[in-house]
Each structure stands twice: as C-alpha cells, then as structure tokens.
C-alpha cells in the first residue's frame, strides 16, 4: 500500500513537472510572438529585410531602392554609404516594404544578431559602390554569415528578387508613395511626346 502511494505521488510529481514545462514553453512562445511583432510606428521590423525608395533613382526605375536588415528586436542596420553603417536611422527614410524572415526561428536570436553585426563590421570598412558593393550586398553578407536557409551563396541579386517576389508594402499609402513620382515623371514625358506631334 505504501509503495502504491509512493508511486502515485511520483507520477503526480512528474505530471506536474510536465505541465510546468509545457506552460514554460507556451509562455516563451507568447513572449517571442509579442517581441517579434512589427511596429510600423516605431520602425521596428524584427527578422526582416526592409526597403525604401531612393530619390530620383526609384522614380526612374521603381524596382530599385535601398535595403537594410533588422536585428531580432527590429532595429534597422543599413550600409548607407562609404565606410558608414546606419543603425536605427534608415538612410533614405521610413521603410516602404519589408520581407519577414526566420518565421520558424530556425536561427537563434543570438546567431541572427551576431551575423548582422559581423556584416556591419565588414561593410563599415568598405567603399560603397552602386553596382557591385551596396546595401543589397550588406544584407546578403549577413544572410551568408548566419547561413540562412542553409545557404552561403546569397548575392545582391537574391536580395533584390526576394523583395520583388516576397516583399509586402507597409501600407497602401506607402505603396502609393513608391509609384506616384514615377507616374508623374513618365506621365509628363508621355504628355510632352504626344503634344509635340
């Protein structure tokens, strides 16, 4: 009888421990979800690549713009010019669109943030070049360092394509802001062409 009571007590204790572990995991997941919420107002985009327009260049070619990569807490890091990394001060203004990465937390927060900082260190000592060593290259380097999706072959082209295919506009207003200058610019050209005939 005593052995049976002892066994039941041990089973109860194990059940309570299991329940506590499940509750701890659920609590941790809830905390992760809360921390990983995008905040447009505060310009916080956890685990995201962000994009904004570059005056004149984006007006002429709307698919070209400036990118940055965000830490696990959502702070934007971008290669803003020669030997310069902007942190929490996106070089060309507020993000217009973003791509959310690491949705299933395959990469730990520490590994993600370390990769962003290593890319910052490397690009903070480099010359900026619009065609071969730019903000897209900086983002690609961070993804290569962390081995995102098991790859180390990301290039600036991959980042550009990712933003084209998977990018979400922050809002309809920012979508409109992206294309309005192009519409005005090309509208004026078309008007001049047709009126000159």
Secondary structure in CASP SS format (residue, H / E / C, confidence):
PFRMAT SS
TARGET T0000
AUTHOR 0000-0000-0000
METHOD secondary structure of the structure
MODEL  1
X C 1.00
X H 1.00
X H 1.00
X H 1.00
X H 1.00
X H 1.00
X H 1.00
X H 1.00
X H 1.00
X H 1.00
X H 1.00
X H 1.00
X H 1.00
X H 1.00
X H 1.00
X H 1.00
X H 1.00
X H 1.00
X H 1.00
X H 1.00
X H 1.00
X H 1.00
X H 1.00
X H 1.00
X H 1.00
X H 1.00
X H 1.00
X H 1.00
X H 1.00
X H 1.00
X H 1.00
X H 1.00
X H 1.00
X H 1.00
X H 1.00
X C 1.00
X C 1.00
X C 1.00
X E 1.00
X C 1.00
X C 1.00
X C 1.00
X C 1.00
X E 1.00
X C 1.00
X C 1.00
X C 1.00
X E 1.00
X E 1.00
X E 1.00
X E 1.00
X E 1.00
X C 1.00
X C 1.00
X C 1.00
X C 1.00
X H 1.00
X H 1.00
X H 1.00
X H 1.00
X C 1.00
X C 1.00
X C 1.00
X C 1.00
X C 1.00
X E 1.00
X E 1.00
X E 1.00
X E 1.00
X E 1.00
X C 1.00
X C 1.00
X C 1.00
X C 1.00
X C 1.00
X E 1.00
X E 1.00
X E 1.00
X E 1.00
X E 1.00
X E 1.00
X C 1.00
X C 1.00
X E 1.00
X E 1.00
X E 1.00
X E 1.00
X C 1.00
X C 1.00
X C 1.00
X C 1.00
X C 1.00
X C 1.00
X C 1.00
X C 1.00
X C 1.00
X E 1.00
X E 1.00
X E 1.00
X E 1.00
X C 1.00
X C 1.00
X C 1.00
X C 1.00
X C 1.00
X C 1.00
X C 1.00
X C 1.00
X H 1.00
X H 1.00
X H 1.00
X H 1.00
X H 1.00
X H 1.00
X H 1.00
X H 1.00
X H 1.00
X H 1.00
X H 1.00
X H 1.00
X H 1.00
X H 1.00
X H 1.00
X C 1.00
X C 1.00
X C 1.00
X C 1.00
X C 1.00
X E 1.00
X C 1.00
X C 1.00
X C 1.00
X E 1.00
X C 1.00
X H 1.00
X H 1.00
X H 1.00
X H 1.00
X H 1.00
X H 1.00
X H 1.00
X H 1.00
X H 1.00
X H 1.00
X H 1.00
X H 1.00
X C 1.00
X H 1.00
X H 1.00
X H 1.00
X C 1.00
X C 1.00
X C 1.00
X C 1.00
X C 1.00
X H 1.00
X H 1.00
X H 1.00
X H 1.00
X H 1.00
X H 1.00
X H 1.00
X H 1.00
X H 1.00
X H 1.00
X H 1.00
X C 1.00
X E 1.00
X E 1.00
X C 1.00
X C 1.00
X H 1.00
X H 1.00
X H 1.00
X H 1.00
X H 1.00
X H 1.00
X H 1.00
X H 1.00
X H 1.00
X H 1.00
X H 1.00
X H 1.00
X H 1.00
X H 1.00
X H 1.00
X H 1.00
X H 1.00
X H 1.00
X H 1.00
X H 1.00
X H 1.00
X H 1.00
X H 1.00
X H 1.00
X C 1.00
X C 1.00
END
